[in-house]
Amino acid sequence: MEEIANLIMNYGVSIIIVALFIWDWVSNKKDVKKTLNAIQESNENIASCLIEMKQSNANISKSLDLLQKSLDNQTDKIDRLLERK
C-alpha cells in the first residue's frame, strides 16, 4: 500500500498530464473528423452549384445569341423599310 502511495506521489502529476493529453487528442480528433465531413458536404454543394451555374450560363448564352439574331433581323427590316421611302 505504501508503494502505491509512493508511486502516486512520484508519478501522479505525470499520469494526470498524460491522461489529459490523451483526452484532448481524442476530442480534437473527433472535432477534426466533424470539420472534414462538413467541408466535404460543402464541397459537394459547391460542385452542384457550379454545375447549375454552367447550365445557366449556357442557357443565357443561347438566349443572347437568339436576341442578337432577332436584333439583326429587325435592323435588316428597318433598313429595307427605309430604302423603300
Disulfide bonds with the S-S distance in Angstrom:
none
